[in-house]
Amino acid sequence: MTRIRPQPRVLHWIALALLVVSVCINYADRGNLGVAAKSISSELRFGPEKLGYLLAAFSLTYAFAQAFSGKIIDRWNVNWVYAFAFLLWSLATGLTGLANGFAAIFLLRLLLGLSESIAYPAYSKMIVISFPEQLRGAANALIDAGSKIGPALGVLLGVEMVERFSWRGMFLIMGGASLLWLIPWFFVAAHLPSRPSRQEDEDDTQPAIPQLLRCRALWGSALGLFGGNYAWFFFLNWLPYYFETERHYSRDRLAIVGSLPFWTSALSSLLFGCLADWFIRRGHEPGRVRQLFVSIGLVGCCSFMLPAVLSASNMQANVFLLLASVSLGMWSSNNWALTQLLAGPHAAGKWTGIQNGLGNLSGVIGQIVSGYAIQTTHSFFAAFAIACGVLLAGVLGYSMIIGKPEEQSWTATATASGKTSGAQPIRY
């Protein structure tokens, strides 16, 4: 049977609005190193391969901490855990402005990744508790739009801050200003639910991690996220550097052109998240709708990335990149809604943590591979081409490995040997 959850109250929508602001800050903090990359590498004197390691440092701790993050938010109050993580990553951002070498920046990026690892398991947990299926597309799309608006503002304002205050000033300002978000969150968090309803507590059992790892759909969703994230991290970390070094944009033009893909992706995410909900409210199967949107999104992104890097015209290249960003928004707005459907309320935190950990290994691998590809070939073509291949692997994960997308039942079923069986799908 499909669970019927109550409609979210005004408090939930206020909390969601604050989460959207926080994810803007989250992604601005992730992407600000890409904005400052050329200035930092010039001052500290290292090339693209070392820059690749710095960009990968965030994803290293971010990916490997995900499974623990899921367990933490399932055990303790997700609202306060998130507040503490937000404090840590804001401090890591600000302190980067005081760093004097490669090692110091590398360690602070590791701390940034560790603290931000709480974010997406927390978002999934909060949304799956407070929002019914037919509204999760919109809720996730708003969160996802924040993840695109953050880098857009980060590029637009970050370029200006680097110009006026140096790259050090940019990090100090961004880290200090973001701490203001904690003030309204403290007032809201105390009144938010932190666990599923009592009825759902009685109906389901929280799965252990080994039980989750036996679930084929989790591996399919992780491969899909790996593919989409590879392209997303490439956009987030390398596009500003690409525009400066390959397309030779001035700083003023970089601020506008470099932010456009993220604005486009944010609008696309809102559009396709709401469109998916529209189909579901009209009786289409939720899992199939989400699965179709994420798969088409990754194929579309791949289809436009290669023409972008091959085009000799800057205008044509920008148009193709914007179309790739539209496709990326189609994927990202429905990715976590699909995960929440598959996992259900009791597994949402752990599943999201494991999926996000595996999927964000692309942030480690991709930055290093891209850095070496650019350094070796002295062009961006190989880096773009590799990203396209990984996108297609993600499509296979969402389609062939997941198969029919259904919510998993985590109720333990006794077997003759006294052990428990793995997840069984709930059939609608």
N, C-alpha and C positions, 0 to 999 in steps of 0.2 A: 504493500500500500504506500501511496505517497503521503508523507507527513504534511499536515496543514499547520503552518506557523502563523501567529498573529501578525497583523500589519505593524510596521515600525512606528513608534511614537515620535513626537517632535524632538525629544531628547536624542533619539538615535540619529536623526537627520543632522542635528547640531554636531554631534560627535563625528559623523561622517564628514561634515564640512571641515572640521578641525583636522581630521585625518588627511583630507585632500591637501590642506595647507602643509601639513607635516611631510607628506610625500613629495611635495614640491621642494621643500628644504632638503629632504633626504637625497633627491636626485641632483639637486644643484650642488650638494656637497660631494657626491660621487663624480660629477662631471667637471668640477672646477679645476682639477689637475690637467684635463685636456685643454681647457681655455688658457691656462698658464704654461702649457708644455714648452712652447718655444722660448719664452722668457726664462723659465727655470733651466732648461737645457743650455741656453746661452750663458747664463750666469754661473752655473755649476759645471759646465763643460762636459756634457755627455751626449751621446747620439741616440738614434731611434731604438737601438737594442736595449740600452739601459732604461730609456723611457718606457719601453714595453714592460720591463720588470716592475717599474713603479706603478704603472697602470694595472698590472696583474696583482699587485700586493693586496689591494682591496678585496678582490674576488677570492684570493687564497683563503683568508680567514672567513670571509662571508660564506663561501661554499661549505667549508668543513664544519662550521659552527651551526649549520641549519638544523641538523637532527637534534642537537642539544637544545636549540632554541624552541623547537616544537615541544619537547618534553617540558621545558621550563614554563611555557605559557599554558600547557595543559595542567600543570601542577599548581602554579601560583596565579594570582589575579592578573590577568592579561593587561588590564588597563594601567596598573602601576608598573609592571615589568616594562611596558612600552615607554612609559615616562622616563624611567631610569636609563634605558637604552638611548633615548633621544638626548638626554643630558650628556652621556658619554660621547656620542658621535659629534655633537656640537663642540665639545671641548677638543676633540681630536682635530676637527677642522680648523678651529682658531689657532691651536698650537702649531699647526703646519707653517703658519706665517713666521714663526720664530725659529724654524729649523735651519741649520747651517750646512747640511750636506745630504748626500744620497741616503745614508743609513738612517738618519733621523726622519726624513720624509717617508722612507720605506716602513719604518716601525709605526709611524702615525697612520699610515694607510692601512696597515694591518689592524690597528685598533679601530679605525673607522669601519672596516669590513666586519670585525667581530661584533661591534655594537649595533650596526645596521642589520645584522643577521636576524634580529628579533622581528623586524618590520613586517615582512610578508606573512609569516606564520600568524602574527598578531592580527593583521588585516583580515586574513581568511577566517580566523576564529571569531572576530567581532562581527563580521558580515554574516557568517553562517548562523550565528546565534540570533541576530536581530532582524535579518531580512529574509523573506520567503523567496523561493526560487524565481518567481516571475518578476521580482525586482532586483535580483542579484546582478543581472547584466548591467543595469544602470548604476548600481552601487559600485561594482568593480570597474565600470568604465570611468566613473568619477575619480576613483583612486588612480586608475591607469592614466587618465588625463593629467592628473597631478604629477605623475612620473615623467610626463613629456613637457608640461609647462615649467617644471623645475629646471631642466637643462636649457629650455628656451630662454628663460629669464637669466639663468646662469651665464649663458653665452652673451646675451644682449647687455646685461649689466656688468658681467665679469670682465669683458673686454674693456669697458669704460673704466672700471676700477683698477685694472692692471695699468692702463694708460695714465691714470691720475695718481694712484697710490702705490704702484708696483705690485707684483704678484704677492708679496708678503702682506701688504695692506689689504688686498682682496680677501685672503684667508682669514685674517683677524676680524675684518668687518662681518663677513658671512657667519663665522662661528659665534661671534658675540651677539649679533642681531637675532639669530635663530633661537636663542635661549628665551626670548620673550614669549614664544609659543607655549611654554610650559605653564604660564600663568592661567590662561583660560582652561587648559586641559585639567589642571588640578581641581577646578570647580565642577567640571563635567564628569570626570572619571569616577568620582565617588558614587555617582548615581547610576552608572551603567551596569548591566548584567555582565558577569564574567564567566558563566558556564551555561550549558544548555538547560532547558526547562526540566522540572522534576519528572514530567511524563516521559521525556526523552531519556532521562537518566535511568528510568525503569525499563525502557524498551531496548536499550542498547548497551553494549560493553565496549569500553575503550580497548582498541587492539594494541597488542605489543608490537614493537618494531619488527621482530622476526616475522610476525603474521603479515604486516604490511609489505615486507620485502618479498613475500611469496605471491603478492598480487600482481598479475601481469599488467593490469591497467596502470599501476603506478609507474612501471618501467616505460610504458608507452608515453605517459604524460611527461616523464622526466626527459626522454629523448626529444619530444616535441619542444619542451622548454629550452633544452640545450641548443637546438637549432635556432629558435627565435632569439634567444639571448645572445648567441654568437653575433648575429647581425645587429642587435640592439646595442651591445657593448661596443661594437665597431663604430656605430654611428656616434655613440656618446663620447667615446674617448679619442677617436681618430679623425672625425670629420673636421673639427676646427683646424687641426694640424694639416689635413689634406687640403683644405681651402687656402691655407697660407703658403704651403710649400709647393703644391702641385698646380693649383689654379692662380696662385700669386695675388690673392686678394689683399687689399690694404686693410688696416685695422678697422676703419670706419665701415667698410663694406662687409668685413667679416662679421661684425656684430649683427648685421641684418641678415645676411645670407646664411650664416652659421646657425642662427636661431630658427629659421623658417621650417626646416624639416621637423623640428620638435613641436612647433605650433600646429603644423599640419597634422602630425600624428595625434596630438591631443584632441583636435576637432574630430578626426576620423574615429578615434576611440569612443568618444561620446556618441557619435552617430551610429556606429555598428553595435555598441553595447545596447543602446535603446532599440535598435532595429531587431536584434536577436530577441530581446524581451517581447517585442511586438509580435513576432512569429510565435513565440511560446504561448502568449496569452490567447492567441487564436487557435490553439489546439495542437500545434506541431510539437513533436517529442523534444524535450529540452536538450537531452544529450546529443541527438543528431544535429540540432541547430548549432549548438556550441562547437561540435566537432567539425562541421562544415565550414563555419566561419574561420576557425583557427587554421584549418588546412589551406583554404583559399588564400588567406592572408599571407602565409609563408610562401606559397607559390608565386603570388603577385610580387612580393618583395624581391624574390630571386629574379623574376622576369625583368624588373626595372633597374636593378643594381648594376648589372653588366653593361647595358647601354649607357648608363651614366658615366662610368669610368672610361668607356671607349670613345665617347663623344668629344670631338675637338672643340665644339662650341660650349662656352661656359653656360650660356642660356639653356641649351638643350640638356646639358648635364644636370643643371639645377631642376629642370622640369622632371626628368627621370628620377632624381633623388626624392622629389616631393611625392611622386606617385609611389615610390617604394615606401615612403613614410606613411602614406595613406594605407597601404597594404599591411604595414607593421601595426598600425592602430587597429585594424580589423582583427588581427591575431591577438594582440595583447589585451584588448577589452574583454575577450571571451575566454582567455586561457585559464584564469583563476576561477571563473564561474564554472567551467568544466571540471576543474579540480574539486571544487566544493561539492558539486553534484556527485562525483564519483566517491568522494571520501565520506560525506555526511558530517553531521555536527561533531561527533565524538572523535573522528579521526582527522578533522580538518587541520588542526595544528601540527600533528606529527607528519601527516601526509605532505602538507605544504612544506614543512621543514626538510623532509627527505628529498622531495621533488626539486625544491629550490636549491638544495645543496648540490645535487647531481647536475641540475640544469645550469647552475652558475659556475661549474668547472669550466664552462666555455669562456667565462670572463678571465680565468687564469690562462688557459691554453690559447685562447684567441688573441690576447694582447701580446703574448710572447711570440706566437707564430706570425702575427701581423708585423710586429717590430722587426723580426728577422727577415721577413719577406720584403719589406720596404728597404731595409738596409742592403740586402743582397741584390735586389733587382733595380734599385734606385727608381722605383715607380710603385704606384698603388694597384696596378692591375692584378697581380697575383693575390694580394690581400683581399680584394673585392671578389675574385673568382673563388677563393677558398670559402669565403663567407656564403656564397651562393650554394656551393656543394653541401655545406652543413645545414643550410635552410631546407634543402630537399630531404636530407636525412630526418629532419624534424617532422616533415609531412608523413613519412613512413611511420614514425612513432605514434602520431595522433590517429592515423587511419588504420594501418594493418595491425599494429601491436595492441592498441586498445580494443580494436574490434567494435562491437556494439557497446556504446557508452551507457552504463547503468550504475545506479547507486549501489554501493557495496553494503551488505549487512554484516556488522561486526559482532553479532550475537554469537557467542561461542557455542558450538554444537558438540556434544559429547560423542566420542567414538567408542568402539568396543574395547580399545586398549586403554581407555581412560584419558586420552589426550584430547585436544581440541582441534577442530578442523579450521581451515582457512576461511577467508571471507566468501560469502555466497551472495550473488547479485539479487537484489530485490527486483522482481518483475512487475512492471506497472500494468 
